Amino acid sequence: MTFPKNFTWGAATASYQIEGAAHEDGRGPSIWDTFAATPGKVFNGDNGDVACDHYHRVPQDIEIMKDLGIDSYRFSIAWPRLAPQGDSQREQRGYDFYSRLIDQLLEAGIKPLPTMYHWDLPQALQDKGGWANRDTAYRFAVYAADLAEAYSDRVDKWITFNEPWCFTWLGYMSGVHAPGVKDMDQAIAAAHHSALAHAEGIRAVRAINPNVLLGQTLNMTNYIVSDPSDANLMELASLQDSHINRWWIDAEQTGHYPENLVEYYGPRLDRVLLPGDEKLLKIDTDFLGINYYSDSFISTPGPDDKAAMDGGPHPFPQRASGKVPEPTTDMGWPITPEGIKNLLLRIKRDWPQIESLAVTENGAAYDYPVENGEVNDHLRVEYIAAHLEQLSQAIDQGVPLDSYFAWSLMDNYEWAEGYRKRFGLVHVDFETQARIPKLSAKVYKEIVAANGSNIRGIVESIRV
């Protein structure tokens, strides 16, 4: 079992989840600052004011990355740190922070992979409608061009969006994420405008520097239907697949949305589509990033089902949901490592024109105590190892996968879950900000050093 010689190994984070310094150096408020300050929205009332204090601890955190031996670090840039009002008024101190981060990464031999937008929209733009307002797409294009002007001399690969399904449907339909809106029409508008912004952002960057590589990151899953003969379940699976997996890929690759969703949304989608949008949505990209955590299960739930998962909020009339197979992670997500291979093979089959794929997030939430200065997170080790073994098989079957980023470099602010869900390779004491590499960090370091060969042997040799 081996990975290609030039395979990229990395770890990932996001700005609001780790930076802190929410009120420093001219940073404007984001929708997550507002959401977290709203009682009852986030577990324990937690917020990202301090988070991992990464803003003040970049050198220390880069030393951790160097010790891991990773080739690349995926992070996100906080839009309200650079443009506090979401407009053309720049905050130079914000630009300087990311410039220092990029320079220090390069000095450490670590390639930066920035995400332009990972959910922290300037509150000033939300006050004007946020992603439900088409103007936000154009504002994003200006922001993307500003990033290219500032950093594309040193950064040659960019991700426009992280998981647009989450910030549109969780943010504007279910309301469980910022900005906490519960409105189907706004969610459909946000989904369209995010796809439009992705394409317009790429055009804006290429006008500045046509040589950089550009793509987006999508959270994707496989839908496992308990009874394929049940027409209701199969229809829901098809709609959900279009809703989560196909909407943004089809938009960039073809300029069109999945036919079953166009038909289902009807006038609600028609109201936000303008003549010529098909040409604007279609854009040539250089890669696709995939965030994978688990498969999703659809069945007719019985009275004793204690857990249900149907892939998240959706606007469809079918209310079937799936009993989640055990075991699960602390997020309640099933552990289905074979799903990551199946998903990548599906992408290779259905969108063969996508010539480069990256796993931009993959990981598991488990909370292990610190004992004698160590964190022995065996289940996370097994989760990562099992998924990497499946990725090796996918590569052997012709999937053009060139990189893997573990989620996450360190424990952080897990959105509406606050600080109670820990995904990190590195344990963070949020009282003292002490960092302790977990067993999973030690295993991942050895896997990286071996370029993914002998994964099972490494796991067994380090297991405590």
ZIHUFEN-V96053 format. One record per residue. RES is the residue in one small letter. SS is DSSP state (H for helix, E for strand, L for the rest). D_FIRST is the distance of its C-alpha to the first C-alpha in whole Angstrom. Layout:
RES|SS|D_FIRST  RES|SS|D_FIRST
This chain:
m|L|0  t|L|4  f|L|7  p|L|10  k|L|12  n|L|15  f|L|13  t|E|16  w|E|16  g|E|19  a|E|21  a|E|24  t|L|28  a|L|31  s|H|35  y|H|37  q|H|34  i|H|34  e|L|37  g|L|40  a|L|43  a|L|44  h|L|48  e|L|47  d|L|48  g|L|49  r|L|46  g|L|48  p|L|47  s|E|44  i|H|44  w|H|42  d|H|45  t|H|47  f|H|45  a|H|44  a|L|48  t|L|49  p|L|50  g|L|48  k|L|45  v|L|42  f|H|42  n|H|44  g|H|45  d|L|42  n|L|42  g|L|40  d|L|43  v|L|41  a|L|38  c|L|36  d|L|38  h|H|36  y|H|39  h|H|40  r|L|37  v|H|35  p|H|35  q|H|34  d|H|31  i|H|30  e|H|29  i|H|27  m|H|25  k|H|25  d|H|24  l|H|21  g|L|20  i|L|19  d|L|20  s|E|22  y|E|24  r|E|25  f|E|29  s|E|32  i|L|35  a|L|38  w|H|41  p|H|44  r|H|43  l|H|44  a|L|46  p|L|48  q|L|50  g|L|47  d|L|49  s|L|50  q|L|51  r|L|48  e|L|48  q|H|47  r|H|46  g|H|43  y|H|42  d|H|42  f|H|40  y|H|37  s|H|38  r|H|38  l|H|35  i|H|33  d|H|35  q|H|33  l|H|30  l|H|30  e|H|32  a|L|29  g|L|26  i|L|25  k|E|25  p|E|27  l|E|27  p|E|30  t|E|31  m|E|34  y|E|35  h|L|33  w|L|36  d|L|39  l|L|42  p|E|45  q|H|48  a|H|50  l|H|48  q|H|48  d|L|52  k|L|52  g|L|50  g|H|46  w|H|44  a|H|46  n|L|48  r|L|47  d|H|49  t|H|46  a|H|43  y|H|46  r|H|46  f|H|42  a|H|42  v|H|44  y|H|42  a|H|39  a|H|41  d|H|42  l|H|39  a|H|38  e|H|41  a|H|41  y|H|37  s|L|36  d|L|36  r|L|34  v|L|31  d|L|30  k|E|28  w|E|29  i|E|29  t|E|32  f|E|32  n|E|30  e|L|30  p|H|34  w|H|34  c|H|34  f|H|37  t|H|39  w|H|39  l|H|38  g|H|41  y|H|43  m|L|43  s|L|42  g|L|43  v|L|41  h|L|40  a|L|42  p|L|44  g|L|45  v|L|47  k|L|47  d|L|48  m|H|46  d|H|48  q|H|47  a|H|43  i|H|43  a|H|45  a|H|42  a|H|39  h|H|41  h|H|42  s|H|39  a|H|37  l|H|40  a|H|40  h|H|36  a|H|37  e|H|40  g|H|38  i|H|36  r|H|39  a|H|41  v|H|38  r|H|38  a|H|42  i|H|41  n|L|38  p|L|37  n|L|34  v|L|32  l|E|29  l|E|30  g|E|28  q|E|29  t|E|26  l|E|27  n|E|26  m|L|25  t|L|25  n|L|25  y|E|28  i|E|28  v|E|31  s|L|32  d|L|35  p|L|34  s|L|38  d|L|39  a|H|40  n|H|41  l|H|37  m|H|36  e|H|38  l|H|37  a|H|34  s|H|34  l|H|36  q|H|34  d|H|31  s|H|34  h|H|35  i|H|32  n|H|29  r|H|31  w|H|34  w|H|33  i|H|30  d|H|33  a|H|36  e|H|34  q|H|33  t|H|36  g|L|38  h|L|39  y|L|38  p|L|37  e|H|40  n|H|40  l|H|40  v|H|43  e|H|45  y|H|45  y|H|46  g|L|48  p|H|51  r|H|49  l|H|47  d|H|49  r|L|51  v|L|48  l|L|48  l|L|50  p|L|50  g|L|48  d|H|45  e|H|43  k|H|43  l|H|42  l|H|39  k|L|37  i|L|35  d|L|33  t|L|30  d|L|27  f|E|24  l|E|24  g|E|23  i|E|22  n|E|22  y|L|21  y|L|22  s|L|23  d|L|24  s|E|28  f|E|30  i|E|33  s|L|35  t|L|39  p|L|39  g|L|41  p|L|44  d|L|42  d|L|39  k|L|38  a|L|36  a|L|35  m|E|33  d|L|34  g|L|32  g|L|35  p|L|38  h|L|39  p|L|43  f|L|42  p|L|45  q|L|42  r|L|42  a|L|39  s|L|37  g|E|34  k|L|34  v|L|30  p|L|28  e|L|28  p|L|26  t|E|27  t|L|26  d|L|30  m|L|30  g|L|30  w|L|27  p|E|25  i|L|22  t|L|20  p|L|16  e|H|16  g|H|18  i|H|16  k|H|14  n|H|18  l|H|20  l|H|18  l|H|18  r|H|22  i|H|22  k|H|21  r|H|23  d|H|26  w|L|26  p|L|24  q|L|27  i|L|24  e|L|22  s|L|21  l|E|19  a|E|19  v|E|18  t|E|21  e|E|21  n|L|19  g|L|20  a|L|23  a|L|26  y|L|27  d|L|30  y|L|30  p|L|33  v|L|33  e|E|34  n|L|35  g|L|33  e|E|30  v|L|28  n|L|26  d|L|24  h|H|22  l|H|22  r|H|20  v|H|18  e|H|17  y|H|17  i|H|15  a|H|12  a|H|12  h|H|13  l|H|10  e|H|8  q|H|10  l|H|10  s|H|6  q|H|8  a|H|11  i|H|10  d|H|9  q|L|12  g|L|14  v|L|15  p|L|16  l|E|15  d|E|15  s|E|16  y|E|16  f|E|19  a|E|19  w|E|22  s|L|24  l|L|25  m|E|28  d|L|30  n|L|32  y|L|35  e|L|33  w|H|36  a|H|38  e|H|37  g|L|38  y|L|36  r|L|35  k|L|32  r|L|29  f|L|26  g|L|26  l|L|23  v|E|26  h|E|29  v|E|33  d|L|36  f|L|38  e|L|41  t|L|41  q|L|38  a|L|36  r|E|32  i|E|30  p|E|26  k|L|25  l|H|22  s|H|20  a|H|21  k|H|20  v|H|16  y|H|16  k|H|17  e|H|15  i|H|12  v|H|13  a|H|14  a|L|11  n|L|10  g|L|7  s|L|5  n|L|7  i|H|8  r|H|10  g|H|11  i|H|12  v|H|14  e|H|16  s|H|17  i|H|19  r|L|20  v|L|24
